[in-house]
Amino acid sequence: AQRTHGWSAVDVSATPSIAATLLDGGDYDPPGQMDPPTARVTSTGMVRASWEPVPPAARGEGALPAIGYRMVVRRVRQAGSSEEKEDTFIGEIETQAGFDSCNVAGLVDGNTYVFFVAARNAVGEGPMSAASDELKFVRQPARPGRPRLVSVTGTAVQVEWDPVDGRGATLTGYQLIRRNPHDADEEPVPVDAFPPDTTRVLLTADDLPSPFVPFELVLFAVTSVGQSKPSKALLVEPPA
């Protein structure tokens, strides 16, 4: 199940049930301050913000468990403005107890963000954490299209592909791998890495299986952020 909070969504499918807590006049405190969350860009183009669950904080008659968390996102720098900093509220996500992370969608490529988190119990919300490390949001590269076969001989194969969108990051190159279409458990073989302006390559005998049997080629795009998902496979068969 997905719970949507405007510009973002949180998976709450595994939320545990929370037993009612009777304060009964006890002397309790809200939770203590949490450590800053960590944040990273995921392969699906969102940000995963994670935190360490806060230990119960109380005095007097015992501790109250945390019943949820609130995660806040603020923008500190817009794309193209490397020097000028700001402090703009973007949004917040509330989760129930049992979660130590949430996914943040709808962020803008090139903008820089920080993340905060606070825990709450039956008394109230504790203090907000300090800011996370700054995260410049750049999505991982688009998935390449399937490579196309240009020519094949007994000793060489030429393939080409369309340029890939780096989605705001610097495209650093492409990676081709070769795999066995009849054995999914066989380890793929890296063929070669190619510069970012490459869209056609000639594979020679050293790059081909020996003997020349049918094989698949799969393409990855690589940027300064990371590697794309694999392209669909191109099946290459020996010439008749």
Secondary structure as UniProt FT lines:
FT   STRAND          2..5
FT   TURN            6..7
FT   STRAND          8..11
FT   TURN            13..14
FT   TURN            24..25
FT   STRAND          38..41
FT   TURN            43..44
FT   STRAND          47..50
FT   STRAND          68..77
FT   TURN            79..80
FT   STRAND          88..96
FT   TURN            97..98
FT   STRAND          101..104
FT   TURN            109..110
FT   STRAND          112..120
FT   STRAND          135..136
FT   STRAND          148..152
FT   STRAND          157..160
FT   TURN            167..168
FT   STRAND          171..179
FT   TURN            181..182
FT   TURN            184..185
FT   STRAND          189..194
FT   TURN            196..197
FT   STRAND          200..203
FT   HELIX           205..207
FT   STRAND          215..223
FT   STRAND          234..236
//
